[in-house]
């Protein structure tokens, strides 16, 4: 059993965690990197998808 109860994550907490995950997973340079005009739009979409996944994990399924 958990000693600390699971509480619903707030919007700003989800955004901060999504940003942290995005930075760690996608901003590390690779051996070859080709920038495209779509990168900026993709970055925003990826962060939103990460945030939605975190919201589901933290708030909907209370894991």
Residue frames as qw, qx, qy, qz and C-alpha x, y, z in Angstrom:
[[0.000, 0.886, 0.463, 0.000, 0.00, 0.00, 0.00],
 [0.360, 0.575, -0.031, 0.734, 1.06, 3.55, -0.64],
 [0.388, -0.431, -0.471, 0.665, 2.02, 5.72, 2.31],
 [0.055, 0.349, -0.036, -0.935, 1.31, 8.88, 0.32],
 [0.544, 0.544, 0.595, -0.232, -2.11, 9.10, -1.36],
 [0.366, 0.203, 0.549, 0.723, -2.24, 9.59, -5.11],
 [0.152, 0.696, 0.313, -0.628, -3.57, 13.02, -5.96],
 [0.588, 0.714, 0.347, 0.152, -4.63, 14.53, -9.25],
 [0.527, -0.117, 0.171, 0.824, -1.82, 16.34, -11.09],
 [0.153, 0.809, 0.199, -0.531, -2.36, 20.01, -11.82],
 [0.652, 0.743, 0.140, 0.061, -2.12, 21.46, -15.35],
 [0.119, 0.905, -0.405, 0.061, 1.17, 23.30, -14.74],
 [0.582, -0.454, 0.675, 0.001, 2.74, 20.19, -13.19],
 [0.818, 0.325, 0.469, 0.073, 1.79, 18.16, -16.29],
 [0.479, 0.872, -0.065, 0.080, 3.27, 20.83, -18.58],
 [0.188, -0.809, 0.556, -0.037, 6.55, 20.92, -16.62],
 [0.697, -0.211, 0.684, 0.034, 6.86, 17.13, -16.65],
 [0.760, 0.567, 0.312, 0.060, 6.03, 16.95, -20.38],
 [0.261, 0.923, -0.276, 0.056, 8.70, 19.58, -21.08],
 [0.420, -0.627, 0.656, -0.016, 11.25, 17.63, -19.00],
 [0.791, 0.103, 0.601, 0.060, 10.48, 14.38, -20.84],
 [0.624, 0.769, 0.126, 0.051, 10.60, 16.12, -24.23],
 [0.043, 0.902, -0.430, 0.018, 13.94, 17.76, -23.47],
 [0.523, -0.461, 0.717, 0.010, 15.49, 14.50, -22.30],
 [0.735, 0.206, 0.644, 0.053, 14.13, 12.36, -25.10],
 [0.596, 0.688, 0.371, 0.186, 14.13, 14.62, -28.14],
 [0.112, 0.986, -0.126, 0.007, 16.58, 17.48, -27.70],
 [0.623, -0.511, 0.495, 0.324, 19.75, 15.47, -27.24],
 [0.386, 0.677, -0.437, -0.449, 21.82, 15.81, -30.41],
 [0.943, 0.104, 0.316, 0.017, 22.17, 12.78, -32.64],
 [0.606, -0.193, 0.467, 0.614, 25.04, 11.87, -34.94],
 [0.135, 0.200, 0.502, 0.830, 23.25, 13.37, -37.93],
 [0.099, 0.620, 0.577, -0.522, 20.62, 16.03, -37.52],
 [0.137, 0.267, 0.503, 0.810, 18.68, 17.66, -40.32],
 [0.157, 0.409, 0.442, -0.783, 16.41, 20.54, -39.38],
 [0.088, 0.421, 0.712, 0.555, 13.24, 21.02, -41.33],
 [0.218, -0.296, -0.032, -0.930, 10.54, 23.64, -41.33],
 [0.695, -0.384, -0.471, -0.385, 8.17, 21.10, -39.81],
 [0.514, 0.009, -0.683, 0.519, 10.31, 20.63, -36.69],
 [0.112, -0.136, 0.356, -0.918, 8.76, 23.54, -34.79],
 [0.687, -0.142, -0.172, -0.691, 5.20, 22.35, -35.42],
 [0.779, -0.036, -0.626, 0.009, 6.18, 18.79, -34.55],
 [0.275, 0.151, -0.634, 0.707, 7.79, 19.96, -31.29],
 [0.408, -0.145, 0.234, -0.871, 4.52, 21.53, -30.15],
 [0.814, -0.050, -0.350, -0.460, 2.50, 18.46, -31.15],
 [0.656, 0.086, -0.702, 0.263, 4.89, 16.08, -29.40],
 [0.039, 0.154, -0.571, 0.805, 4.77, 18.08, -26.15],
 [0.614, -0.110, 0.044, -0.780, 0.95, 18.07, -26.25],
 [0.835, 0.014, -0.506, -0.217, 0.90, 14.30, -26.81],
 [0.448, 0.126, -0.715, 0.521, 3.32, 13.73, -23.93],
 [0.230, -0.145, 0.396, -0.877, 1.17, 15.95, -21.70],
 [0.758, -0.072, -0.193, -0.618, -1.99, 14.03, -22.69],
 [0.752, 0.049, -0.651, 0.084, -0.28, 10.72, -21.91],
 [0.221, 0.130, -0.638, 0.726, 0.84, 12.05, -18.53],
 [0.477, -0.150, 0.147, -0.854, -2.66, 13.32, -17.82],
 [0.834, -0.061, -0.414, -0.360, -4.08, 9.88, -18.54],
 [0.645, 0.073, -0.674, 0.352, -1.47, 8.11, -16.40],
 [0.169, 0.088, -0.540, 0.820, -1.58, 10.55, -13.48],
 [0.362, 0.017, 0.245, -0.899, -5.23, 11.64, -13.44],
 [0.737, 0.057, -0.295, -0.605, -7.39, 9.12, -15.26],
 [0.838, -0.017, -0.546, -0.013, -5.85, 5.85, -14.16],
 [0.508, -0.786, 0.228, -0.269, -4.29, 7.18, -10.90],
 [0.924, 0.064, -0.204, 0.315, -1.00, 5.31, -11.31]]
